[in-house]
Amino acid sequence: MKKAIELIETREGCAICETTPRYIVMFRGRKYSDLYFNMTGYTGGNLPCPGSKADTSVPLHVGEKAISAYRKEVARLNREWAVIDKTAEERKA
């Protein structure tokens, strides 16, 4: 099963003096937001958190943290989205 949320490393939009890469947050294959490094950690983007319906999302702001914190949160959210997607498929069958 394809992951609902992916972090893609990119140099797009980086200034010459930026030494850390930026990340694009992809949600179901579409660009959702961006993460950029800001002095003490990555910030600037929200992660799609499951909403009240199977196909809706609510933005979740992690804060200014290391990229590993965002990766952990993405892994947790992908597990939640997988459960929601599986339940939706079972209801269709």
BABABA-718789 format. One record per atom (N, C-alpha, C): residue number from 0; atom name; x, y, z. Coordinates in steps of 0.05 Angstrom, whole numbers, padded with zeros to 5 digits. Example, Ala and Ser with C-alpha at 12.3 -4.5 7.8 and 13.67 -1.06 7.14 Angstrom:
+-------+-------+--------+--------+--------+
! torpa ! vexnu !   east !  north !     up !
+-------+-------+--------+--------+--------+
!     0 !     N !  00264 ! -00114 !  00156 !
!     0 !    CA !  00246 ! -00090 !  00156 !
!     0 !     C !  00264 ! -00066 !  00156 !
!     1 !     N !  00257 ! -00045 !  00142 !
!     1 !    CA !  00273 ! -00021 !  00143 !
!     1 !     C !  00258 !  00001 !  00157 !
+-------+-------+--------+--------+--------+
This chain:
+-------+-------+--------+--------+--------+
! torpa ! vexnu !   east !  north !     up !
+-------+-------+--------+--------+--------+
!     0 !     N !  00017 ! -00024 !  00000 !
!     0 !    CA !  00000 !  00000 !  00000 !
!     0 !     C !  00018 !  00025 !  00000 !
!     1 !     N !  00010 !  00044 ! -00016 !
!     1 !    CA !  00026 !  00069 ! -00018 !
!     1 !     C !  00021 !  00086 !  00007 !
!     2 !     N !  00042 !  00099 !  00015 !
!     2 !    CA !  00040 !  00117 !  00039 !
!     2 !     C !  00023 !  00141 !  00032 !
!     3 !     N !  00008 !  00150 !  00052 !
!     3 !    CA ! -00009 !  00174 !  00048 !
!     3 !     C !  00008 !  00199 !  00049 !
!     4 !     N !  00028 !  00200 !  00066 !
!     4 !    CA !  00045 !  00224 !  00069 !
!     4 !     C !  00074 !  00216 !  00063 !
!     5 !     N !  00087 !  00233 !  00048 !
!     5 !    CA !  00116 !  00229 !  00042 !
!     5 !     C !  00131 !  00255 !  00045 !
!     6 !     N !  00156 !  00253 !  00054 !
!     6 !    CA !  00174 !  00276 !  00055 !
!     6 !     C !  00194 !  00273 !  00033 !
!     7 !     N !  00196 !  00292 !  00015 !
!     7 !    CA !  00214 !  00291 ! -00007 !
!     7 !     C !  00235 !  00313 ! -00004 !
!     8 !     N !  00260 !  00305 ! -00002 !
!     8 !    CA !  00282 !  00324 !  00000 !
!     8 !     C !  00286 !  00339 ! -00026 !
!     9 !     N !  00290 !  00366 ! -00025 !
!     9 !    CA !  00294 !  00381 ! -00049 !
!     9 !     C !  00312 !  00405 ! -00044 !
!    10 !     N !  00325 !  00415 ! -00064 !
!    10 !    CA !  00340 !  00440 ! -00062 !
!    10 !     C !  00325 !  00463 ! -00076 !
!    11 !     N !  00301 !  00457 ! -00086 !
!    11 !    CA !  00285 !  00477 ! -00099 !
!    11 !     C !  00277 !  00499 ! -00079 !
!    12 !     N !  00281 !  00524 ! -00087 !
!    12 !    CA !  00273 !  00546 ! -00070 !
!    12 !     C !  00294 !  00554 ! -00049 !
!    13 !     N !  00316 !  00539 ! -00048 !
!    13 !    CA !  00337 !  00545 ! -00028 !
!    13 !     C !  00354 !  00569 ! -00038 !
!    14 !     N !  00361 !  00586 ! -00019 !
!    14 !    CA !  00380 !  00607 ! -00025 !
!    14 !     C !  00408 !  00596 ! -00026 !
!    15 !     N !  00427 !  00611 ! -00037 !
!    15 !    CA !  00454 !  00601 ! -00040 !
!    15 !     C !  00466 !  00595 ! -00013 !
!    16 !     N !  00460 !  00610 !  00007 !
!    16 !    CA !  00473 !  00607 !  00034 !
!    16 !     C !  00460 !  00585 !  00051 !
!    17 !     N !  00438 !  00573 !  00042 !
!    17 !    CA !  00425 !  00552 !  00057 !
!    17 !     C !  00441 !  00526 !  00055 !
!    18 !     N !  00449 !  00515 !  00078 !
!    18 !    CA !  00465 !  00491 !  00077 !
!    18 !     C !  00448 !  00466 !  00082 !
!    19 !     N !  00424 !  00469 !  00091 !
!    19 !    CA !  00406 !  00446 !  00096 !
!    19 !     C !  00385 !  00445 !  00074 !
!    20 !     N !  00377 !  00420 !  00066 !
!    20 !    CA !  00357 !  00418 !  00045 !
!    20 !     C !  00329 !  00425 !  00055 !
!    21 !     N !  00312 !  00431 !  00037 !
!    21 !    CA !  00283 !  00435 !  00044 !
!    21 !     C !  00269 !  00409 !  00038 !
!    22 !     N !  00245 !  00406 !  00048 !
!    22 !    CA !  00229 !  00382 !  00044 !
!    22 !     C !  00201 !  00391 !  00034 !
!    23 !     N !  00191 !  00375 !  00015 !
!    23 !    CA !  00163 !  00378 !  00006 !
!    23 !     C !  00147 !  00357 !  00020 !
!    24 !     N !  00124 !  00365 !  00031 !
!    24 !    CA !  00106 !  00346 !  00044 !
!    24 !     C !  00085 !  00339 !  00022 !
!    25 !     N !  00085 !  00314 !  00015 !
!    25 !    CA !  00066 !  00304 ! -00005 !
!    25 !     C !  00044 !  00289 !  00009 !
!    26 !     N !  00019 !  00295 !  00002 !
!    26 !    CA ! -00004 !  00280 !  00013 !
!    26 !     C ! -00020 !  00268 ! -00010 !
!    27 !     N ! -00020 !  00242 ! -00010 !
!    27 !    CA ! -00034 !  00227 ! -00031 !
!    27 !     C ! -00025 !  00236 ! -00059 !
!    28 !     N !  00001 !  00240 ! -00062 !
!    28 !    CA !  00013 !  00246 ! -00089 !
!    28 !     C !  00012 !  00275 ! -00096 !
!    29 !     N !  00001 !  00293 ! -00079 !
!    29 !    CA !  00000 !  00321 ! -00086 !
!    29 !     C !  00015 !  00337 ! -00065 !
!    30 !     N !  00026 !  00360 ! -00073 !
!    30 !    CA !  00041 !  00377 ! -00055 !
!    30 !     C !  00022 !  00388 ! -00034 !
!    31 !     N !  00029 !  00385 ! -00009 !
!    31 !    CA !  00012 !  00394 !  00013 !
!    31 !     C !  00025 !  00419 !  00027 !
!    32 !     N !  00051 !  00418 !  00033 !
!    32 !    CA !  00065 !  00441 !  00045 !
!    32 !     C !  00095 !  00437 !  00042 !
!    33 !     N !  00110 !  00456 !  00053 !
!    33 !    CA !  00139 !  00455 !  00052 !
!    33 !     C !  00151 !  00456 !  00080 !
!    34 !     N !  00174 !  00445 !  00084 !
!    34 !    CA !  00190 !  00447 !  00108 !
!    34 !     C !  00216 !  00460 !  00102 !
!    35 !     N !  00224 !  00479 !  00118 !
!    35 !    CA !  00250 !  00492 !  00114 !
!    35 !     C !  00264 !  00494 !  00141 !
!    36 !     N !  00291 !  00496 !  00141 !
!    36 !    CA !  00306 !  00498 !  00165 !
!    36 !     C !  00307 !  00527 !  00175 !
!    37 !     N !  00301 !  00531 !  00201 !
!    37 !    CA !  00299 !  00558 !  00212 !
!    37 !     C !  00315 !  00560 !  00238 !
!    38 !     N !  00340 !  00565 !  00237 !
!    38 !    CA !  00358 !  00569 !  00260 !
!    38 !     C !  00361 !  00544 !  00278 !
!    39 !     N !  00340 !  00534 !  00289 !
!    39 !    CA !  00342 !  00512 !  00308 !
!    39 !     C !  00328 !  00487 !  00300 !
!    40 !     N !  00314 !  00487 !  00278 !
!    40 !    CA !  00300 !  00463 !  00269 !
!    40 !     C !  00283 !  00469 !  00244 !
!    41 !     N !  00270 !  00448 !  00235 !
!    41 !    CA !  00252 !  00451 !  00211 !
!    41 !     C !  00225 !  00461 !  00220 !
!    42 !     N !  00214 !  00478 !  00203 !
!    42 !    CA !  00187 !  00489 !  00208 !
!    42 !     C !  00175 !  00497 !  00182 !
!    43 !     N !  00152 !  00510 !  00183 !
!    43 !    CA !  00139 !  00521 !  00159 !
!    43 !     C !  00118 !  00504 !  00147 !
!    44 !     N !  00114 !  00480 !  00155 !
!    44 !    CA !  00094 !  00463 !  00143 !
!    44 !     C !  00076 !  00449 !  00162 !
!    45 !     N !  00053 !  00442 !  00153 !
!    45 !    CA !  00035 !  00426 !  00169 !
!    45 !     C !  00034 !  00398 !  00157 !
!    46 !     N !  00027 !  00379 !  00174 !
!    46 !    CA !  00023 !  00352 !  00164 !
!    46 !     C ! -00006 !  00345 !  00164 !
!    47 !     N ! -00016 !  00331 !  00144 !
!    47 !    CA ! -00045 !  00324 !  00143 !
!    47 !     C ! -00052 !  00303 !  00163 !
!    48 !     N ! -00068 !  00310 !  00183 !
!    48 !    CA ! -00076 !  00292 !  00204 !
!    48 !     C ! -00105 !  00283 !  00197 !
!    49 !     N ! -00112 !  00258 !  00202 !
!    49 !    CA ! -00139 !  00248 !  00195 !
!    49 !     C ! -00161 !  00265 !  00208 !
!    50 !     N ! -00181 !  00272 !  00192 !
!    50 !    CA ! -00203 !  00287 !  00202 !
!    50 !     C ! -00226 !  00269 !  00210 !
!    51 !     N ! -00250 !  00280 !  00211 !
!    51 !    CA ! -00273 !  00265 !  00220 !
!    51 !     C ! -00283 !  00245 !  00198 !
!    52 !     N ! -00277 !  00251 !  00173 !
!    52 !    CA ! -00285 !  00233 !  00151 !
!    52 !     C ! -00261 !  00220 !  00139 !
!    53 !     N ! -00265 !  00198 !  00125 !
!    53 !    CA ! -00242 !  00182 !  00115 !
!    53 !     C ! -00224 !  00197 !  00096 !
!    54 !     N ! -00235 !  00216 !  00081 !
!    54 !    CA ! -00219 !  00229 !  00060 !
!    54 !     C ! -00212 !  00258 !  00067 !
!    55 !     N ! -00217 !  00267 !  00091 !
!    55 !    CA ! -00211 !  00294 !  00099 !
!    55 !     C ! -00186 !  00295 !  00117 !
!    56 !     N ! -00173 !  00318 !  00117 !
!    56 !    CA ! -00149 !  00320 !  00134 !
!    56 !     C ! -00150 !  00347 !  00149 !
!    57 !     N ! -00138 !  00347 !  00172 !
!    57 !    CA ! -00136 !  00371 !  00188 !
!    57 !     C ! -00106 !  00377 !  00191 !
!    58 !     N ! -00097 !  00402 !  00187 !
!    58 !    CA ! -00068 !  00407 !  00189 !
!    58 !     C ! -00058 !  00404 !  00217 !
!    59 !     N ! -00035 !  00391 !  00220 !
!    59 !    CA ! -00022 !  00387 !  00246 !
!    59 !     C !  00005 !  00400 !  00245 !
!    60 !     N !  00010 !  00420 !  00263 !
!    60 !    CA !  00036 !  00434 !  00263 !
!    60 !     C !  00053 !  00421 !  00285 !
!    61 !     N !  00077 !  00411 !  00277 !
!    61 !    CA !  00095 !  00397 !  00295 !
!    61 !     C !  00112 !  00417 !  00311 !
!    62 !     N !  00118 !  00440 !  00299 !
!    62 !    CA !  00135 !  00460 !  00313 !
!    62 !     C !  00162 !  00460 !  00300 !
!    63 !     N !  00180 !  00476 !  00312 !
!    63 !    CA !  00207 !  00478 !  00302 !
!    63 !     C !  00225 !  00457 !  00314 !
!    64 !     N !  00228 !  00435 !  00299 !
!    64 !    CA !  00242 !  00411 !  00309 !
!    64 !     C !  00260 !  00399 !  00288 !
!    65 !     N !  00276 !  00379 !  00296 !
!    65 !    CA !  00294 !  00365 !  00277 !
!    65 !     C !  00277 !  00350 !  00257 !
!    66 !     N !  00289 !  00344 !  00234 !
!    66 !    CA !  00275 !  00329 !  00213 !
!    66 !     C !  00267 !  00301 !  00223 !
!    67 !     N !  00282 !  00290 !  00242 !
!    67 !    CA !  00275 !  00263 !  00253 !
!    67 !     C !  00248 !  00264 !  00267 !
!    68 !     N !  00242 !  00287 !  00280 !
!    68 !    CA !  00216 !  00289 !  00294 !
!    68 !     C !  00193 !  00289 !  00273 !
!    69 !     N !  00198 !  00303 !  00251 !
!    69 !    CA !  00178 !  00303 !  00229 !
!    69 !     C !  00175 !  00275 !  00217 !
!    70 !     N !  00197 !  00261 !  00213 !
!    70 !    CA !  00196 !  00234 !  00202 !
!    70 !     C !  00180 !  00215 !  00220 !
!    71 !     N !  00184 !  00217 !  00247 !
!    71 !    CA !  00170 !  00201 !  00266 !
!    71 !     C !  00140 !  00207 !  00265 !
!    72 !     N !  00133 !  00233 !  00263 !
!    72 !    CA !  00105 !  00241 !  00262 !
!    72 !     C !  00092 !  00231 !  00236 !
!    73 !     N !  00107 !  00233 !  00214 !
!    73 !    CA !  00097 !  00223 !  00188 !
!    73 !     C !  00092 !  00193 !  00190 !
!    74 !     N !  00110 !  00178 !  00202 !
!    74 !    CA !  00106 !  00149 !  00205 !
!    74 !     C !  00081 !  00143 !  00221 !
!    75 !     N !  00077 !  00158 !  00243 !
!    75 !    CA !  00053 !  00154 !  00260 !
!    75 !     C !  00028 !  00160 !  00244 !
!    76 !     N !  00028 !  00183 !  00230 !
!    76 !    CA !  00004 !  00190 !  00214 !
!    76 !     C ! -00001 !  00171 !  00191 !
!    77 !     N !  00020 !  00160 !  00179 !
!    77 !    CA !  00016 !  00141 !  00157 !
!    77 !     C !  00002 !  00116 !  00168 !
!    78 !     N !  00009 !  00108 !  00193 !
!    78 !    CA ! -00004 !  00084 !  00205 !
!    78 !     C ! -00034 !  00091 !  00209 !
!    79 !     N ! -00040 !  00115 !  00218 !
!    79 !    CA ! -00068 !  00123 !  00221 !
!    79 !     C ! -00083 !  00123 !  00195 !
!    80 !     N ! -00071 !  00135 !  00174 !
!    80 !    CA ! -00084 !  00136 !  00148 !
!    80 !     C ! -00088 !  00108 !  00137 !
!    81 !     N ! -00069 !  00089 !  00142 !
!    81 !    CA ! -00071 !  00062 !  00132 !
!    81 !     C ! -00096 !  00048 !  00144 !
!    82 !     N ! -00100 !  00053 !  00170 !
!    82 !    CA ! -00124 !  00041 !  00183 !
!    82 !     C ! -00149 !  00053 !  00171 !
!    83 !     N ! -00150 !  00079 !  00167 !
!    83 !    CA ! -00173 !  00092 !  00156 !
!    83 !     C ! -00179 !  00082 !  00128 !
!    84 !     N ! -00158 !  00080 !  00111 !
!    84 !    CA ! -00161 !  00070 !  00084 !
!    84 !     C ! -00171 !  00041 !  00083 !
!    85 !     N ! -00160 !  00025 !  00101 !
!    85 !    CA ! -00168 ! -00003 !  00102 !
!    85 !     C ! -00198 ! -00006 !  00110 !
!    86 !     N ! -00206 !  00010 !  00130 !
!    86 !    CA ! -00234 !  00010 !  00138 !
!    86 !     C ! -00252 !  00019 !  00116 !
!    87 !     N ! -00244 !  00040 !  00101 !
!    87 !    CA ! -00260 !  00050 !  00079 !
!    87 !     C ! -00263 !  00029 !  00057 !
!    88 !     N ! -00241 !  00014 !  00051 !
!    88 !    CA ! -00242 ! -00007 !  00031 !
!    88 !     C ! -00261 ! -00030 !  00040 !
!    89 !     N ! -00260 ! -00037 !  00065 !
!    89 !    CA ! -00277 ! -00058 !  00076 !
!    89 !     C ! -00307 ! -00051 !  00074 !
!    90 !     N ! -00313 ! -00025 !  00079 !
!    90 !    CA ! -00341 ! -00016 !  00077 !
!    90 !     C ! -00351 ! -00017 !  00049 !
!    91 !     N ! -00333 ! -00013 !  00029 !
!    91 !    CA ! -00341 ! -00014 !  00001 !
!    91 !     C ! -00347 ! -00042 ! -00008 !
!    92 !     N ! -00333 ! -00061 !  00004 !
!    92 !    CA ! -00336 ! -00089 ! -00004 !
!    92 !     C ! -00361 ! -00102 !  00007 !
+-------+-------+--------+--------+--------+
